[in-house]
Amino acid sequence: MQDNANARALTRRGFVQVMGVTCLGAAIGQMGGCAPASESKGGGAEKDDVSVDVLVVGGGGSGLAAATTAAEAGKTVAVIEQLNSTGGTFALSGCETVSLDDGTGEYMDARALFDYWMEETKNNADEELMANVTGSINDTLAWVEGLGVKMHTLTNYSRPDASAPILFKSPSETAELASGGVVTNALAEKFEQLGGTIYLKTAAKSLIVDDGGAVAGVVAESNGKARRFMAKKTILAAGSFESGIGGEGNPVINGHFPNLLGQNIVYSAQGYTGATGHAITMGKDIGAEIHFEIPYVRGRFVYQASGGTLREDGVLVNGDGRRFGNEAGLYRGMYETAVEKGGAEKMFSIMGQQNCLDDMEQYAGNENMLQAETTTELAALMGADTATFVDTIEKYNAYSATGIDEDYQKPAEHLVSIDGDPLYAEKVSLLVGGCIGGLVVDGCARVISEEGQPIPNLYAAGDTANSSFHRGTYLGSGSNTCFALNSGRLAAREAVSDL
C-alpha cells in the first residue's frame, strides 16, 4: 500500500518545519532522509549463522509491524522472539488505538494531535519522531485493515482534557482485552506469506558490533545453544521492563527510581512474562543512551477486596488518612498523584452507606475490607492518624453538603457523603504494568549513543524506545498501541531505505 502524499508532506514539512526543525529526506513512504553514519560489515559466516537484510528483535506489535514493512519492501527479514508465541503485550491489549479525523472535522486531525501531544509532554518529546508518528496514523490503520482486520470506531472512549475529541479505533467494538492479538496474528501471517521467518524460543543476548562500531547482528540463544543472526540492519522492538519490575535488583526501580522502593505498589506484567527489558540492556551494553521517565505506564488502582478500580464517588486517602486528589478527575493525573502522595506504605478507599458496594456482606471478615461504626474506630483499624482522618471525612462531608469541593474541585454529583453504620475502608494498591523509558531514538527511530550520535545500523521501536515519544507523561489510552505500530513501520522504512 502506497502512503498518502499529503500525509507525507504534513509529517516531514508541515509539522517539523513549523516547529523549527529541518527534517531531511523525502517522503515517509521512503524514509530516506536519515542515513546512518557508516555501514557495518559483519564477520565471516559460520555454519549455523542466519544472514538477513533486516533482523527484528521482538515479535510484538512494533516488531511485527517493522518486520512486515521491511518484507513488503522485498528485503530478507527475520524475527527472533524469546517466548513460544508472538504477540507480546500488544496482543493482550484492547488495541484501543488513536485514529485521526477522516474529513468530518469532528475529531483531531494529525496536526492537532501533534500539537496536543507535544503540549502534554511539555515539548520534551522528539518533535520529528512525534511528527512522523502522528502524520502516519491513518495510513497505518488503512494498512492494518488491508491485512483483513476490521477496525471499529469506539464510542465509549474520550479524553476529557483534550482540546478537541480524539477518535479511537479497535479490532473489537468494545476494545475487549486481548483484541490486539487480532492485529499481531494478521501481521505474523502476512510476514510469513512474504517469506519472512520467525524464530520462536530464541532469546537475544547481545549485539554484534564490528570494528567500526556498527551493529552487525545479534547473538541469541536457542535450545541452549548460541546462534548468530547477522544483519545489515537491526531493529530492537522487544518491549520494556514489565516483568517483575519492582523486584530486588531491578535496573529500573533501583537505578532510576529508588524513592519508590517500599511503596504500596503492585508490580505486574499483566500476564506477560516476555518484557524483561533485554533489548534495552543490550543497547546499553554497547553504549546506547537510555532514559527513564516514569515507571508506571498502563498503571491502575487495584482494590484488594473487590478487585475494582478507582471509584468516582469514593474517597481515596493515604496511610496518614489524608485525601490527596480528585477521585472523579482525569485517571492518569490521579494515578500520578497517588504515586507521589498516596502510594507510601498503604492507601484506602473510604465508603459509607450511601456509596458502598452491593452485597457488602460477602466481604465480612476480609482483611482487605475494614469496617467500623465510627471514623475514629476506622482510623485505628487503618493505622492512620485519628485526628487527620476524622478531619478529612468531616471536611469531605461538608463539601458534599455544599456541592463544592474546595480542595480538589470534584464535581458535585460525585460528592457523596461518608456516613451511616458501618463505615468501610478498602485497602488499595497501585498496579504497574510497564514503564516509560528505554533506548533514546531520534526522529528516524535510530538508536542514539551516549555521545549523542546514531549508532550505525541500529534502530528501536515500541516500548523499547517509548521515552522519546512519551517523555515524562503517559499520553493516555491508545497512545502506546499507536506508537508501537507507527514506530515499527518508521524504523523498518528508515532501515530499508539505506540498503
C-alpha positions in Angstrom: 0.0 0.0 0.0 1.4 3.4 -1.0 1.4 6.1 1.6 -0.7 9.2 1.1 1.3 12.1 -0.3 -0.5 14.7 1.7 0.3 12.8 4.9 3.9 12.6 3.9 4.2 16.3 3.3 2.3 17.0 6.6 4.7 14.8 8.5 8.0 15.9 7.1 7.4 19.5 6.3 4.2 20.7 7.8 4.9 19.7 11.3 8.6 19.7 11.9 9.5 22.8 9.9 6.7 24.7 11.7 8.4 23.7 15.0 11.7 25.0 13.6 13.3 21.6 12.9 14.6 20.7 9.5 13.7 17.2 8.6 16.0 15.8 6.0 14.9 13.4 3.4 11.9 12.6 1.2 8.5 11.1 1.8 7.5 9.0 4.7 6.9 6.1 2.3 10.6 6.1 1.5 12.0 7.5 4.7 15.4 8.1 3.1 16.5 11.2 5.0 18.2 9.7 8.0 21.1 7.9 6.7 23.4 6.1 9.2 26.8 7.5 10.0 28.5 4.4 8.5 27.9 1.0 7.1 28.6 -2.2 9.0 30.3 -5.3 7.7 29.7 -8.5 9.6 32.4 -11.0 10.3 32.9 -14.3 8.4 29.8 -16.6 8.4 29.7 -19.8 10.4 27.6 -22.9 9.8 24.6 -22.1 12.0 24.6 -18.3 11.2 21.5 -16.7 9.8 22.1 -13.8 7.5 19.4 -11.3 6.5 19.0 -7.8 5.4 16.9 -6.8 8.5 16.7 -8.5 11.8 13.9 -7.6 14.3 14.3 -8.5 18.0 10.8 -9.0 19.4 7.6 -10.4 18.0 5.1 -8.0 19.5 3.1 -5.2 17.8 6.0 -2.9 17.0 8.3 -5.8 16.0 5.8 -7.4 13.6 4.9 -4.1 12.1 8.6 -3.5 11.4 9.2 -6.9 10.1 6.2 -6.9 7.7 7.0 -3.5 6.4 10.6 -4.5 5.6 9.4 -7.7 4.0 7.0 -5.7 1.8 10.0 -3.8 0.6 11.4 -7.0 -0.8 14.1 -7.5 1.9 15.1 -10.7 3.6 13.8 -10.4 7.2 13.9 -12.5 10.4 12.2 -12.0 13.7 13.6 -13.6 16.9 11.2 -13.9 19.8 12.2 -15.4 23.2 8.8 -16.8 24.0 7.0 -19.7 22.2 4.5 -17.4 20.5 4.3 -13.9 19.0 2.1 -11.0 20.1 3.7 -9.7 23.2 1.9 -7.1 25.4 0.3 -5.7 22.3 -1.7 -8.9 21.8 -3.0 -8.7 25.4 -4.3 -5.1 24.9 -7.7 -4.0 23.8 -5.9 -2.3 20.9 -7.9 0.9 21.5 -5.6 2.9 19.2 -5.7 6.5 18.3 -7.1 7.4 14.9 -7.4 10.8 13.0 -10.3 12.7 11.7 -11.3 11.4 8.3 -12.7 14.7 6.9 -15.6 15.3 9.2 -14.0 18.0 11.2 -15.4 16.4 14.4 -12.1 14.9 15.7 -8.5 15.9 15.9 -6.5 15.8 12.7 -2.8 15.0 12.5 -1.6 18.5 13.2 -4.0 19.0 16.2 -2.9 15.7 17.7 0.7 16.6 17.2 0.2 19.9 19.0 -1.8 18.3 21.8 0.7 15.5 22.4 3.7 17.8 22.3 2.0 20.1 24.8 1.3 17.1 27.0 5.0 16.2 27.0 5.8 19.9 27.7 7.6 19.9 24.3 10.1 17.4 25.6 9.2 14.6 23.1 11.3 14.4 20.0 9.5 16.7 17.6 10.5 14.8 14.4 9.5 11.5 15.9 6.2 12.8 17.1 5.5 14.3 13.6 6.4 11.0 11.9 4.1 9.1 14.2 1.1 11.4 14.2 1.4 12.1 10.4 1.2 8.4 9.5 -1.6 7.2 11.8 -4.4 6.8 9.3 -2.1 5.3 6.7 -1.0 2.7 9.2 -4.6 1.9 10.2 -5.5 1.6 6.5 -2.5 -0.8 6.1 -3.8 -2.9 9.0 -7.3 -3.0 7.5 -5.6 -4.1 4.3 -4.5 -7.2 6.2 -8.1 -8.1 6.8 -8.5 -6.6 10.2 -11.7 -4.6 10.7 -11.0 -1.5 12.9 -14.2 -0.4 14.6 -14.8 3.2 15.8 -15.2 3.3 19.6 -17.9 5.4 21.0 -17.1 4.9 24.7 -13.6 6.4 24.7 -12.8 10.0 25.3 -10.0 12.3 26.6 -11.6 14.9 28.9 -8.5 17.1 29.0 -8.1 17.2 25.2 -8.8 20.4 23.3 -10.9 18.5 20.8 -12.4 15.0 20.7 -9.9 12.2 19.8 -11.1 9.3 17.6 -10.3 5.8 18.8 -10.5 2.5 16.9 -10.1 -1.1 17.8 -10.5 -4.6 16.3 -13.2 -5.0 19.0 -16.3 -2.8 19.1 -15.7 -2.6 22.9 -11.9 -2.7 23.0 -12.1 -6.1 24.7 -8.8 -7.2 26.3 -6.6 -9.3 24.0 -8.2 -7.7 20.9 -4.6 -6.7 20.0 -4.0 -10.3 19.1 -6.2 -9.9 16.0 -3.7 -7.4 14.7 -0.5 -9.3 15.7 -1.8 -12.5 14.2 -2.6 -10.8 10.9 0.8 -9.2 10.9 2.6 -12.5 11.6 0.6 -14.3 8.9 1.4 -11.6 6.3 5.0 -11.5 7.2 5.4 -15.3 6.7 3.5 -15.1 3.4 6.1 -12.6 2.3 8.8 -15.1 3.0 9.9 -13.8 6.4 11.0 -16.2 9.2 10.0 -16.1 12.8 12.4 -17.8 15.3 10.5 -18.6 18.5 12.1 -19.6 21.8 15.1 -17.7 20.6 16.4 -15.2 23.1 18.6 -12.3 22.0 21.6 -12.0 24.3 23.9 -9.4 22.9 24.6 -7.2 19.9 27.4 -7.9 17.4 29.4 -4.8 16.7 32.1 -4.6 14.0 35.5 -2.9 14.3 34.0 0.4 13.1 31.4 0.5 15.8 28.5 -0.5 13.5 25.9 -3.1 14.6 26.2 -6.3 12.5 23.6 -8.5 14.2 22.7 -10.4 17.4 24.0 -13.3 19.4 20.9 -15.3 20.5 20.3 -18.5 22.5 18.1 -21.2 21.2 17.7 -24.7 22.6 20.6 -24.0 25.0 23.0 -23.1 22.2 24.4 -19.8 21.0 23.5 -18.7 17.5 24.5 -15.7 15.4 22.0 -13.7 13.4 23.9 -11.5 11.1 22.0 -8.5 9.7 22.7 -5.3 7.7 20.1 -3.6 9.9 18.9 -4.5 13.4 15.6 -3.2 14.9 15.1 -3.7 18.7 11.4 -4.0 19.5 11.2 -6.3 22.5 9.2 -4.1 24.9 10.4 -2.6 28.2 10.8 -3.7 31.8 7.4 -5.1 32.7 8.1 -8.5 34.2 8.8 -8.2 37.9 9.6 -4.5 37.6 9.7 -4.0 41.4 11.9 -6.9 42.3 15.2 -6.7 44.1 17.9 -5.7 41.8 15.6 -4.4 39.1 17.5 -1.9 37.0 14.5 0.5 36.5 13.4 1.0 40.1 16.8 0.5 41.8 18.7 2.5 39.2 16.3 5.3 38.4 13.5 5.5 41.0 14.9 4.4 44.3 12.4 6.7 46.0 9.7 4.2 45.0 11.3 1.2 46.8 8.9 0.0 49.5 5.9 1.9 48.1 2.5 0.4 48.2 2.8 -0.7 44.5 1.9 -4.0 42.9 4.3 -4.7 40.1 2.8 -6.8 37.4 3.5 -7.8 33.8 -0.3 -8.0 33.2 0.1 -11.7 32.4 3.0 -11.4 30.0 6.4 -12.6 31.0 8.4 -11.7 27.9 9.0 -8.0 28.6 12.2 -8.2 30.6 13.9 -5.2 29.1 16.6 -7.3 27.5 16.7 -5.2 24.3 17.3 -2.1 26.3 20.1 -3.8 28.2 21.7 -5.0 25.0 21.7 -1.4 23.7 23.1 0.0 26.9 25.9 -2.6 26.8 27.2 -1.1 23.5 27.0 2.5 24.7 23.4 3.4 23.7 21.8 6.2 25.7 18.9 5.2 27.9 16.5 7.4 29.7 13.7 6.5 32.1 10.9 9.0 32.9 8.2 7.2 34.9 7.8 3.6 35.8 4.0 3.3 35.6 2.7 3.4 32.1 -0.6 1.4 31.9 -0.8 1.6 35.7 -4.1 1.4 37.6 -5.6 1.3 41.0 -6.2 -2.2 42.5 -8.9 -2.6 45.2 -7.7 -5.5 47.2 -11.0 -6.9 48.4 -13.4 -6.2 45.5 -10.9 -6.2 42.6 -12.4 -3.0 41.4 -10.6 0.2 40.3 -10.8 3.9 41.0 -14.3 4.9 42.1 -15.6 8.4 41.3 -17.9 8.6 44.4 -15.4 7.2 46.8 -12.8 8.9 49.0 -9.2 7.9 48.5 -6.8 8.5 51.4 -3.2 7.7 52.0 -1.8 5.9 55.1 -2.0 9.1 57.1 -5.7 9.3 56.5 -5.3 12.3 54.2 -7.2 12.8 50.9 -4.8 13.7 48.1 -6.8 14.2 44.8 -9.9 14.4 42.8 -11.2 10.8 42.6 -13.5 11.7 39.7 -10.8 13.6 37.7 -8.5 12.5 34.9 -7.5 9.0 35.8 -3.9 9.5 34.7 -3.5 12.5 36.8 -4.9 10.8 39.9 -2.6 7.8 39.4 0.4 10.0 39.1 -0.7 11.9 42.3 -1.2 8.6 44.1 2.4 7.5 43.3 3.8 10.7 44.6 1.4 11.4 47.6 -0.6 8.3 48.3 1.4 5.3 47.5 3.7 5.1 50.5 3.0 2.1 52.7 -0.8 2.0 52.2 -3.8 3.6 50.7 -7.6 3.2 51.4 -10.9 3.8 49.6 -13.5 5.1 52.2 -17.1 4.2 51.8 -20.3 4.9 53.8 -23.8 3.6 53.4 -24.6 5.9 50.5 -21.7 4.8 48.3 -20.7 1.3 49.4 -20.8 -1.7 47.1 -23.7 -4.0 46.7 -23.7 -7.1 48.8 -21.1 -5.9 51.3 -21.9 -9.0 53.4 -19.6 -11.0 51.2 -16.6 -9.1 52.5 -17.3 -9.9 56.1 -14.0 -10.9 57.7 -12.0 -9.9 54.7 -8.7 -8.4 55.9 -8.7 -6.0 53.0 -12.1 -4.6 53.7 -12.1 -2.9 57.1 -15.3 -1.8 58.8 -16.2 0.2 61.9 -19.1 2.2 63.4 -17.2 5.5 63.6 -14.4 7.3 61.8 -12.4 7.2 65.0 -12.6 3.4 65.1 -12.0 3.1 61.4 -8.8 5.2 61.7 -7.5 2.8 64.4 -8.1 -0.2 62.1 -6.3 1.6 59.3 -3.4 2.6 61.4 -4.0 6.2 60.3 -3.6 9.3 62.4 -7.0 9.7 64.0 -7.3 13.5 64.0 -6.2 13.7 60.4 -8.6 11.1 59.2 -11.6 12.4 61.1 -10.9 15.9 59.9 -10.6 14.6 56.3 -14.0 12.9 56.4 -15.7 15.8 58.2 -14.4 18.3 55.5 -15.4 16.0 52.7 -19.0 15.6 54.1 -19.2 19.4 54.4 -18.2 19.7 50.7 -20.9 17.1 49.9 -23.5 19.3 51.7 -22.5 22.4 49.7 -21.7 20.7 46.5 -18.3 22.4 46.3 -15.0 20.6 46.8 -12.7 23.3 48.0 -9.6 21.1 47.9 -9.7 19.3 44.6 -12.8 20.5 42.7 -14.5 17.1 42.5 -17.9 17.5 40.7 -20.9 17.8 42.9 -22.6 14.7 41.5 -19.7 12.6 42.9 -19.5 14.2 46.3 -21.4 11.5 48.2 -21.4 11.9 52.0 -19.5 9.3 54.0 -21.9 8.4 56.8 -24.1 5.6 58.2 -23.1 2.4 60.0 -20.9 0.7 59.3 -18.2 2.7 57.5 -15.7 0.8 55.3 -12.1 1.2 54.3 -10.9 -1.0 51.4 -7.2 -1.4 51.0 -5.9 -0.1 47.7 -2.6 -0.7 45.8 -1.2 0.7 42.6 -0.6 -1.7 39.7 2.4 -1.0 37.4 2.1 -2.6 34.0 5.2 -1.2 32.5 7.4 1.9 32.3 8.2 4.9 30.2 11.8 4.7 29.3 14.4 2.8 27.4 16.7 3.5 24.5 16.8 7.0 23.2 16.0 7.3 19.5 15.9 10.2 17.0 13.0 11.1 14.7 14.0 8.4 12.3 14.0 5.7 15.1 17.8 5.4 15.1 19.3 4.5 18.4 21.4 7.3 19.9 24.7 6.7 21.6 25.8 8.3 24.9 27.8 10.7 22.8 24.6 11.8 21.0 25.3 10.2 17.7 23.2 7.5 15.9 24.7 4.0 16.4 25.1 2.7 12.8 22.6 0.1 11.6 20.7 0.1 14.9 17.0 1.1 15.3 14.4 0.7 18.0 10.6 0.9 18.2 7.7 0.5 20.6 8.2 0.3 24.3 11.9 -0.3 23.8 12.1 3.3 22.8 9.0 4.9 24.2 10.7 7.6 26.3 11.5 9.6 23.2 7.8 9.7 22.4 6.1 10.0 25.9 8.9 11.6 27.7 7.6 12.3 31.3 3.9 11.9 30.5 2.0 8.8 29.6 -0.1 10.1 26.7 -3.1 8.0 27.6 -5.2 5.2 26.1 -4.4 4.5 22.5 -1.0 6.2 22.5 1.1 3.1 23.2 -0.6 0.9 20.5 -0.4 3.9 18.1 3.3 4.3 18.8 4.0 0.6 18.6 2.6 0.3 15.1 3.8 3.5 13.7 7.3 3.5 15.2 7.7 -0.1 14.0 6.9 0.9 10.4 9.0 4.0 10.7 12.1 2.0 11.9 11.7 -0.5 9.1 11.3 2.1 6.4 14.3 4.0 7.6 16.3 0.8 7.7 15.5 -0.4 4.2 15.9 3.0 2.7 19.7 2.7 3.3 20.1 -0.8 2.0 
